[in-house]
Amino acid sequence: MSETPTPSRFRIRWGWFVGCIVLGLAAVMIGGFVAPADARVGYLAGVLANVGTTLLLVGIVVLLERRIIDNAVRLVRTANEEANEAIRVQIQDLDDRIAAEWASATAENVAEKTAATLRLTDEFTKRIVDEAKREA
């Protein structure tokens, strides 16, 4: 069985991260200077409320996104492993049937065994295609 690939490590782009922080702080400071003197307390309260709300939403989205993606990956991987195992069982069954067919082969009945092998493989292929069509 093939091993699952190792997940790539999440890479933080520090330039963007620091740039966003610097621009955000600059915007907050400029807003504080632009706000009238009597409205600065309300401005600061509004900024803090918006920053808190943003951090709350980002935290929820990041945590939920990772959980949703991890669950989706796990479900797809499990379904893929189950499908692979089902195909392995069917191929092993076909292999056993062909081996049993050829176990009694003689020089006189090679054409008969070849025809039986073709029939078995055609039946196998038709069954696999029909199952795939039903699932799709």
C-alpha positions in Angstrom: 0.0 0.0 0.0 1.4 3.4 -0.8 2.1 5.8 2.0 0.2 9.1 2.2 2.2 12.1 1.3 3.5 14.2 4.2 1.5 17.4 4.4 3.4 20.5 3.5 4.2 22.8 6.4 2.1 26.0 6.5 4.4 28.9 5.5 3.8 32.3 7.0 4.6 35.2 4.7 6.2 37.5 7.3 6.4 40.4 4.9 2.7 40.5 4.4 2.0 39.9 8.0 4.2 42.8 9.2 3.0 45.0 6.4 -0.6 44.5 7.4 0.1 45.3 11.0 2.1 48.4 10.2 -0.6 49.7 7.8 -3.3 48.9 10.3 -1.6 50.7 13.1 -0.8 53.7 10.8 -4.5 53.9 9.8 -5.6 53.8 13.4 -3.1 56.6 14.3 -4.1 58.7 11.4 -7.7 58.3 12.3 -6.9 59.4 15.9 -5.2 62.6 14.6 -8.0 63.3 12.1 -10.8 62.8 14.7 -12.0 66.0 16.4 -10.6 66.4 20.0 -13.9 65.9 21.7 -14.6 62.6 19.7 -11.2 61.0 20.3 -12.4 58.9 23.3 -15.3 57.6 21.2 -12.9 57.0 18.3 -10.6 55.0 20.5 -13.5 52.9 21.9 -14.8 52.3 18.4 -11.3 51.2 17.2 -10.9 48.8 20.1 -14.3 47.4 19.5 -13.6 46.9 15.8 -10.2 45.3 16.6 -11.8 43.0 19.1 -14.5 41.9 16.7 -12.0 41.4 13.9 -9.7 39.2 16.1 -12.8 37.2 17.3 -14.0 36.6 13.7 -10.5 35.8 12.4 -10.0 33.3 15.3 -13.3 31.6 14.6 -12.8 31.5 10.9 -9.2 30.1 11.1 -10.1 27.5 13.6 -13.3 26.4 11.8 -11.6 26.4 8.4 -8.8 24.1 9.6 -11.3 21.8 11.2 -13.6 21.7 8.1 -10.7 21.1 5.8 -9.2 18.4 8.0 -12.6 16.6 8.2 -13.0 16.8 4.4 -9.5 15.5 3.8 -10.1 12.6 6.2 -13.4 11.7 4.6 -12.0 11.7 1.1 -8.9 9.7 2.2 -11.1 7.1 4.0 -13.4 6.8 0.9 -10.4 6.5 -1.3 -8.8 3.8 0.8 -12.1 1.9 1.0 -12.5 2.1 -2.8 -8.9 1.0 -3.3 -9.4 -2.0 -1.0 -12.6 -3.0 -2.8 -10.8 -2.9 -6.1 -7.9 -4.9 -4.7 -10.4 -7.6 -3.5 -12.1 -7.7 -6.9 -8.7 -7.9 -8.8 -7.6 -10.6 -6.5 -10.8 -12.5 -7.2 -10.3 -12.1 -10.9 -6.7 -13.3 -10.5 -7.7 -16.3 -8.6 -10.4 -17.2 -11.1 -8.0 -16.9 -14.0 -5.4 -18.9 -12.2 -7.9 -21.6 -11.5 -9.0 -21.6 -15.1 -5.4 -22.0 -16.3 -4.5 -24.6 -13.7 -6.0 -27.3 -15.8 -4.6 -26.1 -19.1 -3.2 -28.5 -21.6 -1.7 -28.0 -25.1 -5.0 -29.1 -26.6 -7.3 -26.6 -24.8 -5.2 -23.4 -24.9 -7.7 -21.8 -27.2 -10.5 -22.7 -24.9 -8.7 -21.3 -21.9 -7.8 -18.1 -23.8 -11.5 -17.6 -24.6 -12.5 -18.3 -21.0 -9.9 -15.8 -19.8 -11.2 -13.2 -22.3 -14.7 -13.9 -21.0 -13.7 -13.5 -17.4 -11.8 -10.2 -18.0 -14.7 -8.8 -20.1 -17.2 -9.7 -17.3 -14.9 -8.1 -14.8 -14.5 -4.9 -16.8 -18.3 -4.7 -17.5 -19.0 -5.1 -13.8 -16.5 -2.4 -12.8 -17.8 0.0 -15.4 -21.5 -0.7 -14.3 -20.6 -0.1 -10.7 -18.8 3.2 -11.5 -21.8 4.4 -13.6 -24.2 3.6 -10.7 -22.0 5.5 -8.2 -21.7 8.5 -10.5 
